[in-house]
Amino acid sequence: MRVVKFPDKAEWAGLLERPHRDAEELREVVNAVLNDIKVKGDEAVKEYELRFDKVALDSLQVSENEMLEAESLVSDELRNALVLAHENIEKFHSSQKFDGKKVETAPGVFCWQKSVAIEKVGLYIPGGTAPLFSTVLMLATPAKIAGCKEIVLCTPPDRQGKVNPAILVAASIAGVSKIFKAGGVQAIGAMAYGTQSVPKVSKIFGPGNQFVMAAKQQVSLHDVAIDMPAGPSEVAVIADDMANPVFVAADLLSQAEHGVDSQVIMFTDSERLAVKVSDEVVRQLEALPRKEIAEKSLEFSKIIVVRDVNEVLDICNEYAPEHLILAVRDYMTLADKVVNAGSVFLGNYSCESAGDYASGTNHTLPTSGYAKAYSGVNLDSFCRKITFQELTADGIRSIGKAVEVMAENECLHAHKNAMTVRINSL
């Protein structure tokens, strides 16, 4: 990892830039696939599965027999881990249930909200080099708690046309309605437009590479809502001289192995720690099965040494990381000053992997600096808030004149009249 020492503020933007492909190239590829899906439906999805995933599919939907087969292929140890993780995710997200209160804003004027589940949601689960069965739990569990009537899942199959069995078992545990063999842009298009097999959904959730992110953004313009523009994974670690360099290096590599376009950054005020962590990353990298992927990711990654803890927070809040680990002495004080991050992990023992799998928090988080404006997935992501109001005769008396005056001054006389006729009726 490249070590950068004491950069001036003018250099921050360049240092914090994420790896990215040419946006125009992305748009052209994505739009071509999406247009085919919109016109040809299942036929186009199968064509792109053959082209990109190298598999010829007779049917897109996962069958009951395939679900039963998956149960026999997953070890008891893994199934028990999935159940434990599901229970913790369920506990944490159940605590987020909305309790709407009726408020009398003025005499005779009552306002309240009701939380209503999105009826049809689509979940995209990456497969590829790392089948993310944990993401199934992260998305389907809150969808089920929210009360979504139909939970549709798309994930790429292997070259034998099979979906990773752990993904299917996780889907069964979490209550997914239907599962389809489709990856990448074609999966996003299928859920956005609907095909002969895949239902059209109202909102799409799930992480993915830059093509998936671009597809989600494109379909969100006219056809469907999305959770957030989440792209390649990333982690930032803020560490001081009390941090364990072995732990820090392990955390950096845990994100670097996600994909070649992932990014990891360490911020520290200790030059000595920067050297130790850099050496430890090299040592641990040699033992990783996904060494080649992590190596390419590390080309975009760096250790940034700053002057003091205040500058650490400033530069990290500017970066707005998806995951943030505070491996510092007084992490609770520092945590209060974090304003831009997807999910924060406190102290030496809170590894990012815990949140990825089993602590209970959600790992579907804003990347690419979107943590400045977006939250990670939570129970509210699967709900809509519908507002209600009730005016009595006293309510007309309370706010009627104000409504008339405001409407008249906006030159919206029909608006004024709708209140005037009610005032006159009294």
N, C-alpha and C positions, 0 to 999 in steps of 0.2 A: 504493500500500500504506500502511496506517495504521502510524504509528510510535508505539510505546509506550515511554516512558522510565522506567527504574528502578522497575518495579512491586514492591510488597511481596509477600511470599510468599503472603499471604492472597488476593491477586488472581490467582495463577497458574492456578488451576482454571478460572476464567472465561475467561482469555486463551487457554488451550490447548484450549478446547472445540472439537470438530469440528462442521462443518455436518451436520445430520441431519434426516430426515423424522420425522414422528410415528410412533412404533413401532406403535401400534395400527392406524393406517391401512395401514402396510406389511403387518402380519400378515393383515389381512382380505383384501387384494388377493392376496397370495401364497397363502394357504390356499385361496381360491376356485379359483385356477388349478391348484394341485397336486391338489386333489380331482378336478377334471375330467380331468386327465391320468391319474390312478390308475384312474378308471372307464372312460374312453373311449379311452385310448391314442392311437394315431396320429390318429384323427379330431379329438381335442381339440387336439393339437399343431398340426395344420393350421389349425384354427379360430383359434387364437391367433396363428399366423403371419400369417393374413389380417388379424386385428385390429391387431396391434402392428407387424408388419414390412410390412404392405400388399402381401402377395404370396400368390397362390393356388398351392399346390403339389400336383402330382399324386403325387409321390414324395418322401419325406424323404431317402433316401440319395443321396449323390453318386455318379454313375455313372463307369464307366471312361472313357467318351467325354469327360466333363467334366474328368477328371484329365488326359487327353491334351491337351485344349484349353487347359487352364491352363498346361501346359508351353510352349505356343507363344505365350502372352500375356505371359509374364514375361521381361524383358530378361536378357541374359547378365550384365550388370553386377549386377542384383539377385540373380540365381541364385548368382553367385560370392560375393556378400556373405553370402547364406544359408549356403552351404557353409562359408565361413570361420568364421562364428559357430557353426555346428553343430560344427565340429571343436574349437573352443575350449571350448564347453559340454561336449562329450564328454570332453575331457582333464580338465577340472576335476572333473566328477562321477565319472569313472572312478577318480580318486584317493581317492574316499570309500568304496570297497568295504570291506566288513566282514571282518575276519579273526578268527573265533571261536577261542578257546583253551580247551582242556580243563584244568580246574583241580581238583586234589585238595584239597578243603577240609578234610578230615580223613582219617586212614588208611582207605583202602577206600571213600571217598566221592568220586565224580567228577561234576563239573558243567560243562556247556558250553552254548553257544548256536549256533544255525544261522540264517542269514539266508535268508528265503524270499520270493520276489517275490509281490506281490498279483496274483492271476491276471487279474482284469478291472478296468481303471481307466477312468474317464471324464474327458475333458478339456473344459472349457468355454473357448472362445475368443471374446472379445467382438468384435463387428463394428461396427455403428453408425457413429459419426462417425470412428472410427479402427480399421481392421481390424488386430488385433494378431497378425500372422503370427509376430512374434518370440516370442510366448507359446507358440506351437506347438512351437518348438524347445526352449524352457525346460522344457516339461512332457513332451513325447514322448521327448526324448533320454534323460533319466534313467530314464524308464519302460522304455525299450528296454534300457538298460544293466542295469537291475535284473532283467530277464527276464520282465516282465509278458507273459502270453500273448495278451491282447486289449487293444488300446488304442483306445478309442472316442472320437471327437471330435464335439462339437456346436458349431455356429457359425451366426449368423443370415445368411440370404441377402439379396441386394439385391432391389429391386422387380421385377426380371426373373427372380428365382428362381435367381440365380447366386451362388456363393460367391466371394469375392475370390480371384483366381488365385494370389496370393502365399501365401495360407493353404494352398491345396491343394499347391503346390510344396513349401512347408516341411514339410507333413505327409508328403509322399512321401520327402523327404530324411531325416526323422527316424524313419520306420517306423510310421506310424499304420495301424491295421488297417481301420477303417471310419469314414466321415465322414457326418454328418447335418446337414440344413438345419433348425436349430432354435435360437432365441435365447432369452435371458432366463430367466424362471421356468419356461417350458414345457420348455426344454432340461434344466434341473436335474431337473424332475419325470420326464422321459422316462428319464434315466439312472438315477435313483433307484429307479423302480418297474418300468422296462422297458415297452416297448410292442410292438405287432406288428412294428415295424421295428427299434427301438432296443433293444439288449441292456441288461438290468439289470447294473449294475456294482457293485463292492464299495467303491469309494472315488472321490469326485469332486474334481477339482482345477480351479483356475483363478480368475482375478479377475473382477470385475464391479461393477455399480452396487449401490445399497442394496437393490434388489429381489432381485438375484441373491444377495447376501450373506444376506438374510433367508430366501430359499428354501433355500440350503445349510444354514443353521442349523436350519430346520424339518425337513428330511428327515434330518438327522443324529441327530434324537432317537430314531428307531425303525428307519430303513430302510437307511442307508448311511453310511459314514464320509466325512469331508471333510478337505481339507488344513488349512484354517484359516478363520476368519471374515474373509476379506479383502474389503474394500470399496473405496471411492474412494481414489485414489492420493494420496500426500502426500510432501513433502520438507521437511527442516529443514536449514538451512545455519548452521554456526557459523563466524563470520568475525572476524578481527582486522584491525588496520590494515595488514597486509601483503597482504591479499586484493585481488584484482583485481575492482573493482566491475562491470566488463563481464561477467566470467565468472560472478560471483555472480548478477547479474540474469538472465543467460541460463539458469542452472540453475533459478532460481525459476520462470521462465516455461515451462521445459521440462515441469514438472509441472503448472503451472496450465492448460496447454492440454489436459490429459487429459480433463477434464470439468468441468461447472459446479459439481460438489460436491467437487472436489479442493481440497486446502489446501496452501499453502506458507508457511513461517515462517523468518525469519532471526533468529538470536540473535547479538548482538555487544556488545563492551564499548567500541566506538568510535562516538561520536555523529557524527563526521565521515563515517565510512564509511556509516552508516545513511542520511544525506542523499544521498550519491553513488549508492548502490544504488537508493534510491527514485526518483531522477531517471532513472537508467539503465533501470529497469523501464518507466517511462513512454515513454522513447525507443524501446526495442526492441519494446514492445507494438504500436506503430503499424505495424510492418512484418510482423506475424504474420498469416498467412492465417486462423488460428483465433482472431483477436483477440476476438471476441464471447464465446467460451467462456472464454478466459483472463481477460477482464475480470470475468466473473461469479465465477469462482473467486477472484480477487483481493479480492473483497468480504469473503471469510472469512479473508483472509490478513493477516499483519502482520509488521513488523520490531520486535523487542523488544530494547531497549538495557538491559543490566544493568551492574552495578558492576565485576565482575572475572571472570576466567576460571573460578574455582571456582563462582560463581553460574551462569555459563553452563552448566556441566556439570550442575548440580543441576536447573535448569529443563528442560534438554533430556532428561535421563534421566526426568524426570517426564512429559514429552510422549511419549516412546517412539516416535520417528518410524519410518515404513516405510523411508525413505531418509535417510541423514545424511551431509552433506558437511562435512569439517573443512578449511576454507580458512584455516588458521592457521599461524603460524610454526613451532611445535614440535608438529606434528600427531601424531607417534608417541607422545609423552608423553600427549597428550590422549586418543588412541585407547585407551590402557590403562585410562582411567577411564570409558569408555563401557560401560554395563551394559544399557541398554534401547534397542535399535535393530534393524531388520531387516537392513540392509546398509549398510556404512560406506565412504565414498570419501575418500581421503586426499590432501590437497594441492591446489594450484591446477589441476593438469592432470587430476585424476581426476573427470571430469564424470559425473554420474549416468547420462547417456545411454550411456556405455560399458558399464555393468552391465546396462542395459536391452536391449542388443543383442549385444555381441560380445566382451566381456572373458573370459567363461566362467562367471562367477557367475550365480546364478539370480535372476530379477527377480520371481518370485512370492513376495511377502513379506507379513508381518502388518501390518495397518493399524489405525487407530482405537485405538491404544494397546495392541493385543494383542501387540506386541513385548515386553511385560513377561513374557509367558508362553509365546509361540510362537516357533519358528524359522521361517525361510523354507523353501521347498521345497528338498529335497536328495535324495540317493540313498536315504537311509533312509525318506523319505516314501513310497516305492513298495515297501517291504519290511516284513515282520514278522519279529520275532526269536522263534524257538521255543526254549524251554529244555529241556535234557535232563539227566537225572541217572542215575547207576548206583551202586548200593550192593552191595558184596561182603559176605561174612561178616564180614570185618574192619570194614567200614563199620557193620554192625549193632552190633558191639562198641564202635565209636567213639562213636556218637551215640544208640544205642538207649535208654539210660537217660534221657538228656536229653529225648528225644521222649516217653517214658512220663510223666515228671514234668510236663512242660508240658501234655500232653493231659489228664492227670488234674486239674490245677489249673484248666483251662478247662471242666471237667465234660464233656468229650467222651470218654467211656469207650470207644466203639467205635474212636476214633482210637488210643487207648492200646493197645487189644487188637490192632490190626493190627501194631503193633510187638512187643507181648508174645509173640504166637505165633511170631514169627520168632526172638526172643531164646531162647525155650524150645526151638526146633528145633536150636539150636546146642549 
